[in-house]
Amino acid sequence: MSYKIIEKRDLSPQIFLLKIVAPAVAHRAEPGQFIILRTDEYGERVPFTIADFDREQGTVTIIVQVAGKTTMDMQKLKSGDSVLDFAGPLGMPTPLENIKKAVVIGGGLGTAITYPQAKKLKSLGAEVTMIAGFKNKESIILSEELAAVSDKLIITTDDGSNGLKGFVTDRLKEELESGELFDEAIAVGPLLMMKAVCDLTKQYNLPTTVSMNPVMIDGTGMCGGCRVIVDGKPMFACVDGPDFDGHKIDWDIALKRQNALKSQEKRACEEGTCRIGRSNING
Amino acid sequence: MANMSNIKNPMPEQPADVRNRNFSEVTLGYSPETAIDEAQRCLNCKNRPCMNGCPVGVKIPEFISLVANGDFDGAYDKITETNSLPAICGRVCPQEKQCEAQCVRGIKGESVAIGRLERFVADYHLNHKQDVPQKRKSNGKKVAVIGSGPSGLTCAGDLSSMGYDVTIYEAFHTAGGVLMYGIPEFRLPKSIVQKEIEKLKDSGVKIETNVIIGKSFLLDELLDTMGYNAVYISTGAGLPQFLGIPGEALNGVYSANEFLTRINLMKGYRFPEYDTPVYCGKKVGVFGGGNVAMDAARCAKRMGADDVYIIYRRGMEELPARAEEIAHAKEEGIEFLLLKSPSEFVGDEKGNLTGVKVSDMKLGEPDASGRRRPEIIENSEHLIDIDTAIVAIGQSPNPLIRKTTEGLETTNRGCIVADEDGATSKPFVYAGGDAVTGAATVILAMGAGKKAAAAIHKKLTAQGETL
């Protein structure tokens, strides 16, 4: 079994979009859920959050940032190529019902994950303020798509090369200070960004949902590698999440766990050989 | 003339100090001559006590007497009348608690080596015979099997041979369930599992990998919109239990499921040829005393650990693992730290595991399970240095189907409630194996698959007659 890529688009030098034919995944996919893919028989099982889906077409879109061996290999894939395995949808959908006014905060690649959430919020009639933060001008992605699903779009860059200069938390603080009354914040991005957002929203008693993306293997609750400490209790990001109440997460443990396996990933990148190209033989 | 030797023909195996550094199979199997010699130890008892010990009712004396006569093909046919996975059962069944425990030869000396003979016959067949796939005439009825472990494979095989159109749904990218992700290569070579699965596919069973029932499709969809007449749930016990002590989120603390899945299913022991890494330190503590604990400990040794400890709160007598696995583990240099119970994992400032605090235990009165209850000895807490911990204290059934299926009764421990035949609280839905019993053995799961297949056939036949 293999899953065909029908669209590959570079969004920035390090970020690209893949639209993949996977009807069994598209069938019940919802915003906030994820898939697990394996490029070929030697590959790792790697989770990616669903960035978009089309049930009629039977397609699922993921947005990928080059971060390690597998994503380096994936960057070389082209439209018409296939990946060997593509399973999902996994995890619980983001609870978006009954939200009237939301602030959605995306950082870097996390912005891609907030897109389907903002899209669904709009379709449910909510007012959406979107704050999207990037490193610099070159790394901005999905600005048109985000504009289409938000009432107010604020783009920031760390170096000020496009949009406002500063971090998403600076803009979020301005919004909150100005007296905007949101009933929910949704933050997706690097752990440190989500932690900073939560530290801020806690001061305003603004309920905040974050999306955790730890290392995992099966995605069905089997390995326990993705455990996150929430309210003092271990939860599995794959089946209990990936979304959690950001004010209850033990961020210190989450950050330390993220560092695990880092040296091995480095070794995989350095010693492992890229197999994309060869994969066309079996895929 | 029976062979009256009081001991089994020994199993050839790799030397312990060689095999504890490779992942090749530990035991090498009988030669035809040894198999015939061992088979001649069987007295062919009229009342066949050994068969009472077999959950799938293999006709043991009959197949053994065929082996004694050198008719290995005949012996294979005899075994497969009731057991579709003999190469697997011959390797992983706890024979000493089942068939061999009932063997008359075991009264004075060692029992007949029934497991080794079963394995010999199955391997001989796999190596010498090309199976001609026998596609049965379809009866036009569809059954979905959820999960492709031993229970699902057995149920699917039996239903397919009765003429059903069977599809197995598997969440992973490879079929085989615990046979692939749990049991290591050195105990059950994956090529053997895949050969058995290929045979099943050749006979007409369809396997859909990467489909998670409860997520991709709901169980109710299988019955309501996808045209299945019945469903068999054999999703196993995949949810790892943790110790629930402080420090369990430190880096270097694994569930046995994660450690074994990385190594077995993802072939992490061949990293970086395969992409999945396995971090395994130099001093490894494995918590638990079952087969999974033995497998994890022996894998850790092979991954290059200097010291591997089995840390178990009861004594040697109470270890639930198969006798052969305990013996092999000892030979390979695994240390058994018995009557010790962990209370806390400790780590450094980076969040990496550096040790475990344990207390000594003593055995008190028997508990509900009949085993003597371990009790803490006051003020005995001490620290053991470890940099990797593997928690192997048990698994519970996966909740994905339970959480997404209305009207499917489960116990407070998450096990699906099913009767003797596997029938659940939901019409046309059957369940068996670890999903019903909690973590048990391959052969019990297979037995449940067989019973459910027969019950599904009975139910669907009766339904057909009333239409």
Chai-1 contact restraints between the chains, C-beta under 6 A:
chainA,res_idxA,chainB,res_idxB,connection_type,confidence,min_distance_angstrom,max_distance_angstrom,comment,restraint_id
A,A24,B,V211,contact,1.0,0.0,6.0,A-B,restraint_1
A,A24,B,S216,contact,1.0,0.0,6.0,A-B,restraint_2
A,R38,B,H173,contact,1.0,0.0,6.0,A-B,restraint_3
A,Y42,B,Y274,contact,1.0,0.0,6.0,A-B,restraint_4
A,G43,B,D275,contact,1.0,0.0,6.0,A-B,restraint_5
A,E44,B,D275,contact,1.0,0.0,6.0,A-B,restraint_6
A,E44,B,T276,contact,1.0,0.0,6.0,A-B,restraint_7
A,K69,B,D275,contact,1.0,0.0,6.0,A-B,restraint_8
A,D85,B,H173,contact,1.0,0.0,6.0,A-B,restraint_9
A,D85,B,N210,contact,1.0,0.0,6.0,A-B,restraint_10
A,A87,B,N210,contact,1.0,0.0,6.0,A-B,restraint_11
A,P89,B,K215,contact,1.0,0.0,6.0,A-B,restraint_12
A,I217,B,T261,contact,1.0,0.0,6.0,A-B,restraint_13
A,T220,B,A171,contact,1.0,0.0,6.0,A-B,restraint_14
A,G221,B,L239,contact,1.0,0.0,6.0,A-B,restraint_15
A,G221,B,N398,contact,1.0,0.0,6.0,A-B,restraint_16
A,M222,B,G238,contact,1.0,0.0,6.0,A-B,restraint_17
A,M222,B,N257,contact,1.0,0.0,6.0,A-B,restraint_18
A,C223,B,N257,contact,1.0,0.0,6.0,A-B,restraint_19
A,C223,B,E258,contact,1.0,0.0,6.0,A-B,restraint_20
A,C223,B,T261,contact,1.0,0.0,6.0,A-B,restraint_21
A,G224,B,P240,contact,1.0,0.0,6.0,A-B,restraint_22
A,G224,B,S255,contact,1.0,0.0,6.0,A-B,restraint_23
A,G224,B,E258,contact,1.0,0.0,6.0,A-B,restraint_24
A,G225,B,E258,contact,1.0,0.0,6.0,A-B,restraint_25
A,I229,B,A249,contact,1.0,0.0,6.0,A-B,restraint_26
A,I253,B,A249,contact,1.0,0.0,6.0,A-B,restraint_27
A,K256,B,G351,contact,1.0,0.0,6.0,A-B,restraint_28
A,A260,B,N251,contact,1.0,0.0,6.0,A-B,restraint_29
A,L261,B,P277,contact,1.0,0.0,6.0,A-B,restraint_30
A,Q264,B,P277,contact,1.0,0.0,6.0,A-B,restraint_31
A,A268,B,P272,contact,1.0,0.0,6.0,A-B,restraint_32
A,A268,B,D275,contact,1.0,0.0,6.0,A-B,restraint_33
A,E271,B,P272,contact,1.0,0.0,6.0,A-B,restraint_34
A,G272,B,P272,contact,1.0,0.0,6.0,A-B,restraint_35
